[in-house]
């Protein structure tokens, strides 16, 4: 945990801003993105070199860190790893990989080693914070590729799923988001994705959400 906190505090998001392409924005909130209900803004751990070094001291020398990431993230990772080297004095190696090689980073049935970091993207299949929290981090979720397991987080997620009111449900999901990001650094949010579509005025029926959008059968051309 202290190593994860050290890495989170060692990321200068202001240095990432100039590197953002048009379809991305620097993440400053929780795992649930801004477009979804239940988003919690401004909870990422702040850039704090001294705090980062304190956590690293508690964690002990991590040895060489390995980051598994697709090539598209290289510009961001160059800046992040530079910051980690300068602030924390750790060796960092970026290992190119694809989604098909995730088990090389997190072998099935085994926890993800602290010295191995995976840079992953997540597209919500339906507009609800549960999709971004339970499926990624709940200990029983099949999509939990990092094999993260923390009982207090599971309790919050399970309580949210059985909450009697919508307001209580969202608040429990927000608590789970804050726990994962600010207390555990189980996930370090880096960017939020944005999609754009150019639709002519005469076209009706276009819709878009997450990883899906309207098919031609849904459209009417005036």
C-alpha positions in Angstrom: 0.0 0.0 0.0 2.8 2.5 0.9 4.4 1.9 -2.4 1.2 2.6 -4.3 0.7 5.8 -2.2 4.3 6.9 -3.0 3.7 6.4 -6.7 0.4 8.3 -6.6 1.9 11.3 -4.8 4.8 11.3 -7.2 2.7 12.1 -10.3 2.6 15.8 -11.3 -0.7 16.2 -13.3 0.1 19.7 -14.3 3.0 18.3 -16.3 0.6 15.9 -18.0 -1.8 18.6 -19.2 0.3 19.7 -22.3 0.5 16.0 -23.4 -3.2 15.5 -23.6 -4.7 14.7 -27.1 -8.1 16.1 -27.9 -9.9 12.9 -26.8 -8.4 12.8 -23.3 -8.3 14.9 -20.2 -6.2 14.6 -17.1 -8.1 12.7 -14.3 -8.4 14.6 -11.1 -11.4 12.8 -9.6 -12.2 9.2 -8.8 -12.5 6.0 -10.8 -16.1 6.8 -11.8 -15.7 9.3 -14.8 -17.4 12.7 -14.9 -20.1 11.6 -17.4 -21.6 9.2 -14.9 -23.7 9.8 -11.8 -21.7 9.0 -8.7 -18.5 10.8 -10.0 -16.5 12.2 -7.2 -14.3 15.2 -8.3 -10.9 16.3 -7.0 -10.0 13.3 -4.9 -6.8 12.1 -6.6 -3.9 12.2 -4.3 -2.0 15.5 -4.8 1.5 15.8 -6.2 3.6 15.8 -3.0 7.2 14.8 -3.4 8.0 14.8 0.3 4.9 12.7 1.1 5.8 10.3 -1.7 9.3 9.8 -0.3 7.9 9.2 3.2 5.7 6.4 1.9 8.5 4.9 -0.1 10.6 4.8 3.1 7.8 2.9 4.8 7.5 0.6 1.9 11.2 -0.2 1.6 13.2 -0.4 -1.6 10.9 -1.8 -4.3 13.6 -2.8 -6.7 12.9 -2.2 -10.4 9.3 -1.3 -11.3 7.8 -2.8 -14.5 4.9 -1.0 -16.2 2.9 -3.0 -18.7 1.3 -0.6 -21.2 0.3 -0.1 -24.8 2.5 2.1 -26.9 -0.2 4.8 -27.1 0.5 5.7 -23.5 4.2 6.3 -24.0 4.2 10.1 -24.0 2.4 10.1 -20.6 4.5 7.4 -19.2 7.7 9.1 -20.2 6.7 12.0 -18.0 5.4 9.9 -15.1 8.5 7.6 -15.0 10.7 10.7 -15.2 9.0 12.1 -12.1 9.3 8.8 -10.2 13.0 8.5 -11.0 13.7 12.0 -9.9 11.5 12.1 -6.8 11.7 8.5 -5.6 15.0 7.3 -7.2 13.4 4.1 -8.5 14.2 2.3 -11.7 11.2 2.0 -14.0 10.9 -0.2 -17.1 8.0 0.1 -19.5 7.0 -3.2 -21.1 4.9 -3.0 -24.2 1.9 -5.2 -24.2 -1.6 -5.7 -25.5 -4.8 -6.7 -23.8 -4.2 -10.3 -24.9 -1.1 -10.4 -22.8 -2.6 -9.2 -19.5 -1.9 -12.6 -17.9 1.8 -11.9 -18.3 1.4 -9.0 -16.0 -1.2 -10.5 -13.6 -1.2 -14.3 -13.9 -4.7 -15.8 -13.3 -5.2 -16.7 -9.7 -2.2 -14.8 -8.4 -2.1 -11.3 -7.0 -0.5 -8.6 -9.0 3.0 -8.0 -7.7 3.7 -4.6 -6.2 6.6 -4.1 -8.6 4.4 -4.7 -11.6 2.0 -2.0 -12.8 -0.6 -2.3 -15.5 -1.9 0.7 -17.4 -5.5 -0.2 -18.4 -8.5 1.6 -19.9 -12.1 0.9 -18.9 -15.3 1.7 -20.9 -18.6 1.5 -19.0 -21.0 -1.0 -20.4 -23.9 0.7 -18.7 -24.3 4.2 -17.1 -23.8 3.3 -13.5 -20.9 3.7 -11.0 -21.2 -0.1 -10.1 -19.7 -0.9 -13.5 -16.6 1.1 -12.8 -16.1 0.0 -9.2 -17.4 -3.5 -8.6 -16.2 -5.0 -11.8 -12.6 -3.6 -11.5 -11.9 -4.0 -7.8 -14.3 -6.3 -6.0 -12.5 -9.4 -4.9 -15.1 -11.7 -6.5 -15.3 -9.8 -9.8 -14.0 -11.7 -12.9 -12.8 -8.5 -14.5 -10.6 -7.7 -11.5 -7.4 -8.2 -13.5 -5.1 -6.8 -10.8 -6.5 -9.4 -8.3 -7.0 -6.6 -5.8 -8.8 -7.7 -2.6 -9.7 -5.5 0.3 -12.7 -6.5 2.6 -13.7 -3.0 3.6 -14.0 -2.1 -0.1 -16.1 -5.2 -0.8 -18.4 -4.3 2.1 -19.1 -0.8 0.7 -19.8 -2.2 -2.8 -22.1 -5.0 -1.5 -23.9 -2.4 0.8 -24.4 -0.1 -2.2 -25.9 -2.8 -4.3 -28.5 -3.5 -1.5 -29.1 0.1 -0.5 -32.8 1.0 0.0 -32.6 4.4 -1.7 -30.8 5.8 -4.8 -29.2 8.5 -2.8 -27.8 6.1 -0.2 -26.6 3.8 -3.0 -24.6 6.7 -4.7 -23.1 7.8 -1.4 -21.8 4.3 -0.7 -20.3 4.1 -4.2 -18.6 7.5 -3.6 -17.2 6.2 -0.3 -15.9 3.1 -2.1 -14.3 5.4 -4.8 -12.6 7.5 -2.2 -11.4 4.5 -0.3 -9.9 3.0 -3.5 -8.3 6.2 -4.7 -7.3 8.2 -1.7 -6.7 5.7 1.1 -5.6 2.6 -0.8 -4.3 3.9 -4.1 -5.6 0.6 -5.5 -6.1 2.5 -8.8 -4.3 5.7 -9.8 -6.6 7.6 -12.2 -4.6 9.2 -15.0 -7.0 10.3 -17.8 -10.6 10.4 -18.7 -11.5 9.6 -22.3 -13.8 11.8 -24.4 -15.5 10.8 -27.7 -16.8 13.1 -30.4 -19.1 12.5 -33.3 -19.9 14.9 -36.2 -23.5 14.4 -37.2 -25.1 16.4 -40.0 -28.3 18.4 -39.1 -30.5 16.1 -41.3 -29.5 13.0 -39.4 -31.7 12.0 -36.5 -31.5 9.1 -34.0 -27.8 9.3 -33.2 -26.9 8.1 -29.7 -23.7 7.3 -28.0 -22.6 6.0 -24.7 -19.3 4.5 -23.4 -18.1 1.8 -25.7 -21.2 1.7 -28.0 -23.0 4.1 -30.4 -25.9 4.2 -32.8 -25.9 1.7 -35.7 -27.1 2.8 -39.1 -30.4 1.0 -38.5 -31.1 3.5 -35.7 -30.6 6.6 -37.9 -33.1 8.6 -40.0 -31.7 10.8 -42.8 -33.9 13.8 -43.6 
